[in-house]
Amino acid sequence: MKELKLKGKVWVFGDDIDTDIITPGKFLSNPKELAEHAMAPADKSFAKGVKPGDIVVAGRNFGCGSSRETAPEVLQMLKVGGVVAEGFARIFFRNSIAIGFPLLECPGVHAAFQGGQEAEIDLEKGTIRNLATGAALHGRPLDPMLLQSIREGGMMEVLRRELREKAKALRPPAAP
Amino acid sequence: MGQTIAEKILSSHGGRESVSPGEIVDCRVDLAMGHIAMARVAANFAMFPRELRRVWDPERVIALEDHFAPAPDERWAMAQKIIRDFARQMGLKHFYDVKAGICHQVLPERGHILPGMLVVGTDSHTTSYGALGAAGTGIGYTEMTWVLVKGRLWFRVPQSIRFDITGPLPAGVYSKDLMLHLLGRFGTEAAQYKSMELHGSAIRAMDISERMTLSNMSLEMGAKFGFTLPDSKVEDYVRNRSREPFTLVTPDGDARYEAVHPVDARGLEPQVACPHSPGNVKPVSQVAGTPVHQAFLGSCTNGRLEDLRVAARILEGHTVHPDTRLLVSPASARVYRDAIGEGIISTLLDAEALVMNPGCGPCFGAHMGLLAPGEKCISTGNRNFKGRMGAESAEVYLASPATVAASAVRGKITDPREFQ
């Protein structure tokens, strides 16, 4: 079961960070290159500088554009703890939930943070605190069903478990 | 309480009498379409116990090779091979290889899309099927894996917003111009998580091809579904392509909309989305004269026969400006063949256009026509994000097939009405 509380240093981005910024199309065939160029059109230092557990703070419409699941996936690969944004584009939102990558929608979050400050997030309560300034914000907590998907590590984990159990039930019992 | 199109389709597929916005409903899916992302679905299936590696219904899953077609390098060749093998192993009834064309053209033209269907695809522009009254929406490969196993998926019932568009559009102004106008006026988030319905005399007057451009780019406004109000033109289009029974799903008279926006399109002028957002829209008069190094006519947004026809009418008797290259990619093999039959391809070649195979390549900077640093391109595609078609310092402008053709002739952004 995955932890629903996050703490990390933030990277701040603006509005309309699209999927071509998060994972530029020309690197799609190579996961390593993709990770090296993640967010590059918006911040070239991100891919190199990001540390496990860091948190992305962004403005409105984060993840707009294509349905490429590489977008949340590359952030997960770089071990980003999660994204807190003023708002998310629909497919990015769904893809994140599907792979168990934490998200929080929180109006006002963009103005409340500067790059490098530390944030503490409680996904269940939908709260985020700026540990540098003490500012506390309330976002929109995820629906319990979606929180459960994050807790379980995403849809693939659930599917694999279900199918493993089903396969076990289908196999003939071992000879006595 | 009346229901919108989205509410009706989600309630019927969720086995419910009615649903309301905000509810999460587990729905049966009618059709699942996967393109290049299907390679990742295949990899996911390989993690399942061997005896359970099967899709819920091989007749309702379509695999298709349109992104990176034909393969530009060995990696994509491998990914495409994985999809071919997967389609065979799963016994999929419908598999379209690189020769067929772009998913959002191939599926409707081959009669796979019926009004009232709930369709998911591994492509954001799956909203295109809204032009046929089907609820189409994009998902990623993890969710597609789930759908292929279970035949179902969760949906949050969206709020619906309605645009009542008064027409007709003036001569030289097309549905692409209308869509860009909506994007500029209401913004790229106006339909975030929402179902868009486009009603009104302007929509009624449009053929299916023009409506598909609207449904396609409703995604650029964030839409989950993008319907144009289905009518007898939809019935005719579908009956000519499918023998399956269907009924049109239309909203109730007392359906509830979060917002209703009246738009008068009678005085509209051609529109151009400027770098680097589909929402950064200006009337063509404000950007006319901007030099363009490349012009692109194609994509799921505007690569249909009707689009090529409009461009050919402008290009007839002219040649593309020597400092500009015009790339044309018909949206499907059938569009290509029909365009040859009508003499359109000859006209384009006479005008010194480069006519390429059908596919998604140029539109998203995959291959076939990338831009060098500092170059400008005018495109009939759907996105002009930074770096979308090549170099990060390249600039992409979005416009109608008419504006793209006129700009190719003059070598600079041009009002197509100068060619009437």
Interface residues (C-beta under 8 A of the other chain):
Chain A: D16 D18 D20 I21 P24 G25 K26 L28 S29 N30 P41 R60 N61 C64 G65 S66 S67 R68 E69 G87 A89 R90 I91 R94 N95 A98 I99 D143 M145 G154 M155 M156 L159 R160 L163 R164 K166 A167 L170
Chain B: I24 A37 R40 N44 M47 F48 P49 E51 L52 D73 R75 W76 A79 G121 T122 D123 S124 T126 G138 I139 G140 Y141 T142 E143 T145 W146 V149 W154 R156 T188 E189 Q192 Y193 G222 K224 S277 F364 G365 A366 L370 R383 F385 K386 G387 R388 G390 E392
